[in-house]
Amino acid sequence: MSHRNGRSSSLAKFTPRLTRGIRSRNNLSWFLNEVIMLAYVFVLFAVAVRFLPHPLAFTPVAAALLYFGARGSRRQLWVPFALLAASDVILTRFVYSYQFSWDHFVTWAWYAAILWLGTGLRENTGWLRVGGAALASSVSFFAVSNFAVWACWAMYPKTLAGLMTCYAAGLPFFRRGIAGDMLFTAVMFGLPAVAAVVARSMHKPHGTAAA
């Protein structure tokens, strides 16, 4: 009889721990799903901002691509690429009525590169790595987009001096691009981190079962 009582007492002590373990796993699964869902929300936000009044070059595009690469589904990496490329076509042809030119392919290659860069943040989202990725996004876009404008259009002479003039003209946009990339990247990667801290504090046990 005492043996059964001992086993019952041990089971009673173990059950709350088991329940907390199951609840923790459920909370982790819920949180991971929310993080993945945010990747899609951020991409949709980035696309929407492009159609709204905003300072030129101050957009969440790079931040959304980095976040999707880091937290989105690997099998769905084509989704942000397709949405941003489609928005480029719509903006160019139907909103601004510009001619579609090959420099768009340079921009699309940059989208793919930043998504790939974001995948390198899956295992390590330290602030130095995230900040470095955001800065690399800004610098690379400034470099490739201005080179494409110089090479594609007749706005500048096809000389080294013309290329330098093109880069100089892009400096104000570069400064805004860095500010936007750093700000939106900090917000997008910071929100889940803050939410995780809050969730842990809310589900932290406030006492233990009596012995």
Phi and psi in degrees as a GROMACS rama.xvg file:
@    title "Ramachandran Plot"
@    xaxis  label "Phi"
@    yaxis  label "Psi"
@TYPE xy
-65.8007  -32.0939  SER-2
-64.1352  -43.2604  HIS-3
-64.7964  -40.4074  ARG-4
-62.4578  -37.9446  ASN-5
-64.0933  -42.2731  GLY-6
-66.0623  -37.609  ARG-7
-65.1106  -39.3356  SER-8
-65.6838  -41.5275  SER-9
-64.2474  -40.8955  SER-10
-64.0306  -38.552  LEU-11
-64.3496  -36.0139  ALA-12
-73.5358  -34.6743  LYS-13
-76.2663  -32.0915  PHE-14
-58.0604  -46.3302  THR-15
-60.3748  -36.5219  PRO-16
-65.4656  -43.0734  ARG-17
-61.7771  -42.7258  LEU-18
-62.8237  -42.8406  THR-19
-64.2771  -37.2709  ARG-20
-63.8975  -44.0875  GLY-21
-63.6514  -42.7354  ILE-22
-63.2067  -39.3613  ARG-23
-64.0079  -42.0768  SER-24
-65.2646  -38.5633  ARG-25
-64.5983  -41.3997  ASN-26
-64.2341  -40.131  ASN-27
-64.3021  -43.8764  LEU-28
-61.8154  -43.5582  SER-29
-61.9262  -42.9385  TRP-30
-65.6966  -41.9638  PHE-31
-62.6222  -40.2637  LEU-32
-62.9209  -39.5647  ASN-33
-65.988  -40.2997  GLU-34
-62.4586  -43.4318  VAL-35
-65.1049  -40.6798  ILE-36
-63.2212  -37.0293  MET-37
-59.4106  -33.1761  LEU-38
-58.4775  -41.0343  ALA-39
-71.9596  -39.3984  TYR-40
-61.7295  -43.2738  VAL-41
-65.0351  -37.6999  PHE-42
-65.7266  -44.5234  VAL-43
-62.0078  -37.9883  LEU-44
-62.798  -43.505  PHE-45
-62.3232  -41.3599  ALA-46
-65.6229  -44.105  VAL-47
-62.3487  -40.8536  ALA-48
-59.8328  -32.2631  VAL-49
-63.9324  -25.1119  ARG-50
-95.9601  -0.707721  PHE-51
-108.476  156.689  LEU-52
-60.8117  129.828  PRO-53
-160.146  157.56  HIS-54
-61.2397  135.056  PRO-55
-56.6501  133.708  LEU-56
76.5553  -6.02578  ALA-57
-97.0063  84.2216  PHE-58
-136.598  162.481  THR-59
-91.5174  18.6081  PRO-60
-62.76  -52.6455  VAL-61
-62.2329  -41.416  ALA-62
-63.0066  -42.4194  ALA-63
-65.34  -39.181  ALA-64
-66.0968  -43.227  LEU-65
-61.8509  -44.0452  LEU-66
-66.5351  -41.5682  TYR-67
-64.2879  -42.0737  PHE-68
-59.9966  -36.7856  GLY-69
-81.2578  -33.6019  ALA-70
-124.95  -13.6921  ARG-71
-81.3446  173.242  GLY-72
-70.6514  133.371  SER-73
-62.0097  -35.1482  ARG-74
-74.0854  -11.9394  ARG-75
-110.016  17.4892  GLN-76
-62.1372  -20.6522  LEU-77
-71.9698  -20.5278  TRP-78
-63.1479  -55.2189  VAL-79
-62.6256  -35.5581  PRO-80
-60.6301  -47.9519  PHE-81
-65.447  -42.4564  ALA-82
-64.5882  -43.7062  LEU-83
-70.4565  -39.2546  LEU-84
-64.3114  -41.3464  ALA-85
-64.077  -39.4974  ALA-86
-66.5146  -33.127  SER-87
-60.1878  -46.1244  ASP-88
-63.7788  -45.1674  VAL-89
-63.8272  -45.6139  ILE-90
-63.7986  -43.9805  LEU-91
-67.6062  -48.4152  THR-92
-85.0465  -38.5251  ARG-93
-109.617  -24.9427  PHE-94
-93.5368  -50.641  VAL-95
-97.4679  -11.8678  TYR-96
55.8841  42.4412  SER-97
-93.5554  163.776  TYR-98
-77.305  136.666  GLN-99
-77.5019  129.371  PHE-100
-131.356  168.091  SER-101
-68.4757  -16.6709  TRP-102
-66.2869  -16.0721  ASP-103
-63.4216  -33.8067  HIS-104
-65.2851  -29.9424  PHE-105
-65.8636  -43.5906  VAL-106
-62.5545  -41.2527  THR-107
-67.2161  -36.0987  TRP-108
-63.9213  -35.2945  ALA-109
-66.889  -39.6603  TRP-110
-54.5902  -48.9707  TYR-111
-62.5948  -38.7125  ALA-112
-66.3433  -38.6952  ALA-113
-73.201  -35.1323  ILE-114
-59.5974  -45.3203  LEU-115
-63.2196  -40.6785  TRP-116
-60.4142  -39.0253  LEU-117
-64.6452  -32.2003  GLY-118
-63.0142  -24.3119  THR-119
-72.208  -9.04881  GLY-120
-97.6685  3.19294  LEU-121
-61.9779  -41.8672  ARG-122
-92.0678  -17.3466  GLU-123
-146.801  106.069  ASN-124
-111.396  40.8923  THR-125
-62.53  152.579  GLY-126
-63.2805  -31.8293  TRP-127
-66.7915  -42.6629  LEU-128
-67.0123  -42.8504  ARG-129
-66.14  -45.3145  VAL-130
-63.1792  -39.2613  GLY-131
-64.6667  -38.4707  GLY-132
-66.1346  -40.186  ALA-133
-64.0383  -43.0327  ALA-134
-65.2464  -41.4407  LEU-135
-62.0629  -35.4173  ALA-136
-63.0629  -45.1559  SER-137
-63.3491  -48.9952  SER-138
-64.2413  -44.1918  VAL-139
-65.4788  -39.6514  SER-140
-66.1795  -41.4309  PHE-141
-58.9645  -43.649  PHE-142
-67.5511  -50.6869  ALA-143
-77.8381  -35.8098  VAL-144
-70.199  -41.5181  SER-145
-70.1072  -35.7542  ASN-146
-63.4958  -40.8127  PHE-147
-65.1445  -40.3421  ALA-148
-62.1998  -44.8268  VAL-149
-62.6607  -41.8305  TRP-150
-76.8808  -31.6937  ALA-151
-88.2872  -38.952  CYS-152
-105.959  164.651  TRP-153
-96.0592  26.7146  ALA-154
-74.5938  -27.8643  MET-155
-132.463  149.746  TYR-156
-61.0986  144.887  PRO-157
-81.6143  61.2696  LYS-158
-134.026  169.528  THR-159
-61.9363  -39.08  LEU-160
-63.4347  -39.4652  ALA-161
-64.9266  -39.4688  GLY-162
-64.142  -43.2893  LEU-163
-64.5651  -36.0837  MET-164
-63.9609  -39.1899  THR-165
-63.5693  -44.5055  CYS-166
-65.0996  -39.0094  TYR-167
-63.3969  -39.2509  ALA-168
-66.6491  -26.0054  ALA-169
-86.785  -4.52772  GLY-170
-59.2616  -43.2798  LEU-171
-59.5313  -37.9158  PRO-172
-70.1318  -33.7024  PHE-173
-62.5728  -43.6566  PHE-174
-62.4031  -43.8694  ARG-175
-67.4178  -35.108  ARG-176
-62.8814  -43.9564  GLY-177
-61.6113  -45.6755  ILE-178
-60.1652  -45.729  ALA-179
-66.2021  -44.1889  GLY-180
-62.8438  -44.0533  ASP-181
-68.3638  -42.0632  MET-182
-65.8902  -52.7648  LEU-183
-67.3736  -34.0262  PHE-184
-65.4854  -42.6386  THR-185
-61.6806  -41.3833  ALA-186
-67.9257  -47.2997  VAL-187
-67.14  -41.6793  MET-188
-79.9766  -23.6324  PHE-189
-80.1772  -33.8507  GLY-190
-58.0682  -49.8312  LEU-191
-62.9928  -34.4532  PRO-192
-64.6616  -42.9217  ALA-193
-65.6335  -42.0264  VAL-194
-62.2769  -37.0189  ALA-195
-65.0942  -41.1066  ALA-196
-64.0141  -44.4289  VAL-197
-63.4188  -43.1057  VAL-198
-63.0927  -40.8999  ALA-199
-65.3538  -38.9983  ARG-200
-68.8478  -32.9647  SER-201
-73.5703  -31.9684  MET-202
-101.856  7.2726  HIS-203
-70.0691  129.526  LYS-204
-64.1591  137.37  PRO-205
-98.4969  6.67253  HIS-206
-176.379  172.304  GLY-207
-118.241  157.928  THR-208
-66.1948  147.433  ALA-209
-67.9991  142.209  ALA-210
